[in-house]
Amino acid sequence: MKYKKKTRIWLYLEILLFIVVVFVLAIEIYFYFNIKDILYPQKKSLNIDLKSLLIESINVEITNEDGQKLVGWLLLNRESKNKAMLMLPGYEADKAELINVASKIFDSGYSVLLIDLRAQGDSEGDRSTLGIKEKDDVIYALTYLINDNRVKATSVGIWADNVSAYASILAVEKFPQVKLLLLNNIYPNPIHYIKNKMKLSFVSIESIIDYIINQNLKFLIGKDFIINDLKDTIPNLKGRNLIFFQTDKAEYSYVKNLYDIAPERKELIVLKQVGIDALNSPNWEEYYKLIEEKISTYLPLDEIHHVVSLYGE
């Protein structure tokens, strides 16, 4: 009789163990395929002919360190006094979606470089790393703007959205020429972005979720990468003008958290729509007026900037 009871207990334990294993495996499969879908975005290429819009531009191709061609347009304003704006579409966006704003910025006196980061728009690559490697793409774009003999930018502003905003913060460290960053729905790290995309921002077992996401990122991207948290980076961005644009929804509250720890010369603007969503809305010109105001205030054409090292060298 006792033997039968023990056998029954072991049977229950085996069934319980089987259920636990199946549950854990199901969770891992769920995370793996969702994260993989996020890392391989649907590329949007609008194939707009700028000549048909009566916009003069120079086609730009920049090869990043992974050998991928980053495709862009340079709107060269010869009256820009070496002032330029770098415009970087975010996740699943295309530089063509920025052309209305870019042309207005150009008309106001600035040169403008629009670049699709890797795996976005017309640029090469099919895998996004959510800013981890895109940081290097931003570095190459900034180097182009500063070194190109036609632009010779001594003062640069950056407009960036989600993925490109995260990458831009990591990229500007050694570029004192960058005076202004217009950051739309910037997130603290890629793990946080994935949780937001998967609607897991408010899950209570945060540390477990973070671990699962991190392990999947290592498997899908490779182990040789570092996930930088902007909570450690943003406080060091002294001497920059940081404008944070946040969508007026609870799940974007992390933007306010980053704003709070940013050094002075900062603003937080909360709107119904920001970034590419605002530019694709019927009222996009209202959003542009804010952009125009911040550029004219923090990157004025009539102000002469001397490039001074941020490190006192």
RACOR-V988743 format. One record per residue. RES is the residue in three letters. SS is DSSP state (H for helix, E for strand, L for the rest). PSI is psi in degrees with one decimal (NA if undefined). Layout:
# RACOR-V988743
res | ss | psi
RES | SS | PSI
RES | SS | PSI
This chain:
# RACOR-V988743
res | ss | psi
MET | L | -45.7
LYS | H | -37.1
TYR | H | -40.4
LYS | H | -38.2
LYS | H | -44.1
LYS | H | -40.6
THR | H | -41.2
ARG | H | -39.9
ILE | H | -44.9
TRP | H | -36.2
LEU | H | -43.9
TYR | H | -39.8
LEU | H | -39.8
GLU | H | -40.0
ILE | H | -42.9
LEU | H | -43.9
LEU | H | -41.6
PHE | H | -43.1
ILE | H | -42.8
VAL | H | -44.7
VAL | H | -44.5
VAL | H | -40.8
PHE | H | -46.9
VAL | H | -42.1
LEU | H | -40.6
ALA | H | -40.2
ILE | H | -45.1
GLU | H | -41.6
ILE | H | -41.5
TYR | H | -47.9
PHE | H | -43.7
TYR | H | -50.4
PHE | H | -33.0
ASN | H | -43.9
ILE | H | -39.3
LYS | H | -41.7
ASP | H | -38.4
ILE | H | -39.9
LEU | H | -18.0
TYR | L | 79.0
PRO | L | 159.6
GLN | L | 116.7
LYS | L | 132.6
LYS | L | 113.4
SER | L | 112.6
LEU | L | -12.8
ASN | L | 50.3
ILE | L | 134.0
ASP | L | 108.2
LEU | H | -28.0
LYS | H | -35.0
SER | H | -21.0
LEU | H | 6.7
LEU | L | 35.6
ILE | L | 120.0
GLU | L | 131.0
SER | L | 162.2
ILE | E | 124.5
ASN | E | 134.7
VAL | E | 135.3
GLU | E | 123.2
ILE | E | 128.5
THR | E | 122.4
ASN | L | 179.9
GLU | L | -15.0
ASP | L | 8.7
GLY | L | 10.5
GLN | L | 138.9
LYS | E | 124.6
LEU | E | 123.3
VAL | E | 136.2
GLY | E | -178.8
TRP | E | 139.1
LEU | E | 119.2
LEU | E | 101.3
LEU | L | 114.7
ASN | L | 110.2
ARG | L | -5.2
GLU | L | 18.5
SER | L | -8.9
LYS | L | 40.6
ASN | L | 25.2
LYS | E | 133.9
ALA | E | 151.7
MET | E | 134.3
LEU | E | 122.1
MET | E | 123.1
LEU | E | 107.9
PRO | L | 154.6
GLY | L | -150.3
TYR | L | 130.2
GLU | L | 40.0
ALA | L | 166.0
ASP | L | 144.6
LYS | H | -27.8
ALA | H | -25.7
GLU | H | -11.6
LEU | H | -1.6
ILE | H | -33.1
ASN | H | -47.6
VAL | H | -42.8
ALA | H | -41.4
SER | H | -34.5
LYS | H | -40.0
ILE | H | -40.6
PHE | H | -45.8
ASP | H | -27.0
SER | L | -2.9
GLY | L | 3.0
TYR | L | 150.3
SER | E | 147.2
VAL | E | 129.4
LEU | E | 121.4
LEU | E | 125.7
ILE | E | 131.9
ASP | L | 127.0
LEU | L | 170.4
ARG | L | 141.4
ALA | L | 13.6
GLN | L | 147.2
GLY | L | -128.2
ASP | L | -2.1
SER | L | 157.4
GLU | L | 165.0
GLY | L | 147.4
ASP | L | -4.2
ARG | L | 125.1
SER | L | 148.1
THR | L | 16.0
LEU | L | 31.3
GLY | L | -16.1
ILE | L | -51.4
LYS | L | -20.4
GLU | H | -22.2
LYS | H | -43.0
ASP | H | -33.1
ASP | H | -41.7
VAL | H | -39.8
ILE | H | -44.0
TYR | H | -39.0
ALA | H | -42.9
LEU | H | -41.2
THR | H | -39.6
TYR | H | -48.9
LEU | H | -39.2
ILE | H | -34.9
ASN | H | -19.8
ASP | L | 127.8
ASN | L | -21.7
ARG | L | -27.8
VAL | L | -55.1
LYS | L | 52.1
ALA | L | 125.6
THR | L | -17.4
SER | E | 125.6
VAL | E | 139.4
GLY | E | 150.7
ILE | E | 130.5
TRP | E | 125.7
ALA | E | 156.5
ASP | E | 127.3
ASN | L | -102.1
VAL | H | -46.9
SER | H | -26.5
ALA | H | -45.4
TYR | H | -46.4
ALA | H | -36.9
SER | H | -41.5
ILE | H | -39.8
LEU | H | -26.0
ALA | H | -27.9
VAL | H | -3.5
GLU | H | -44.4
LYS | H | 21.4
PHE | L | 85.2
PRO | L | -14.0
GLN | L | -21.2
VAL | E | 110.2
LYS | E | -25.8
LEU | E | 133.6
LEU | E | 121.0
LEU | E | 104.5
LEU | E | 116.9
ASN | E | 120.9
ASN | L | 48.7
ILE | L | 139.4
TYR | L | 157.0
PRO | L | -31.9
ASN | L | 160.8
PRO | H | -32.1
ILE | H | -42.2
HIS | H | -40.7
TYR | H | -42.4
ILE | H | -43.0
LYS | H | -38.9
ASN | H | -41.4
LYS | H | -33.7
MET | L | 5.8
LYS | L | 41.2
LEU | L | 15.6
SER | L | -27.5
PHE | L | 18.5
VAL | L | 134.2
SER | L | -32.2
ILE | L | 60.6
GLU | H | -43.3
SER | H | -36.8
ILE | H | -44.2
ILE | H | -44.5
ASP | H | -41.6
TYR | H | -45.6
ILE | H | -44.7
ILE | H | -43.9
ASN | H | -42.2
GLN | H | -38.0
ASN | H | -37.4
LEU | H | -42.4
LYS | H | -38.0
PHE | H | -40.6
LEU | H | -31.7
ILE | H | -35.2
GLY | L | 156.5
LYS | L | -19.6
ASP | L | 59.7
PHE | L | 157.3
ILE | L | 129.1
ILE | L | 107.6
ASN | L | 136.0
ASP | L | 124.6
LEU | H | -12.9
LYS | H | -25.2
ASP | H | -20.2
THR | H | -45.6
ILE | H | -39.5
PRO | H | -18.5
ASN | H | -0.2
LEU | L | 53.3
LYS | L | 146.5
GLY | L | -0.7
ARG | L | 161.0
ASN | E | 115.2
LEU | E | 116.9
ILE | E | 114.7
PHE | E | 122.1
PHE | E | 126.7
GLN | E | 133.8
THR | E | 137.3
ASP | L | 66.6
LYS | L | 149.5
ALA | H | -35.1
GLU | H | -7.0
TYR | H | 17.9
SER | L | -18.3
TYR | H | -23.8
VAL | H | -44.4
LYS | H | -37.3
ASN | H | -39.8
LEU | H | -38.3
TYR | H | -41.5
ASP | H | -33.0
ILE | H | -1.6
ALA | L | 149.5
PRO | L | 169.5
GLU | L | 172.3
ARG | L | 58.4
LYS | E | 157.0
GLU | E | 149.0
LEU | E | 124.9
ILE | E | 117.3
VAL | E | 123.5
LEU | E | 166.5
LYS | L | -38.7
GLN | L | 142.2
VAL | L | 172.9
GLY | H | -142.7
ILE | H | -30.4
ASP | H | -40.5
ALA | H | -39.6
LEU | H | -24.6
ASN | L | 2.7
SER | L | 159.4
PRO | L | -25.5
ASN | L | 32.0
TRP | H | -27.6
GLU | H | -27.6
GLU | H | -41.3
TYR | H | -40.7
TYR | H | -38.5
LYS | H | -36.4
LEU | H | -42.5
ILE | H | -47.1
GLU | H | -42.3
GLU | H | -43.5
LYS | H | -36.7
ILE | H | -45.2
SER | H | -28.4
THR | H | -46.9
TYR | H | -10.5
LEU | L | 56.2
PRO | L | 142.1
LEU | L | -30.3
ASP | L | 5.8
GLU | L | 131.8
ILE | L | 121.5
HIS | L | 132.2
HIS | L | 129.0
VAL | L | 113.2
VAL | L | 134.5
SER | L | 139.0
LEU | L | -6.3
TYR | L | 6.9
GLY | L | 21.6
GLU | L | NA
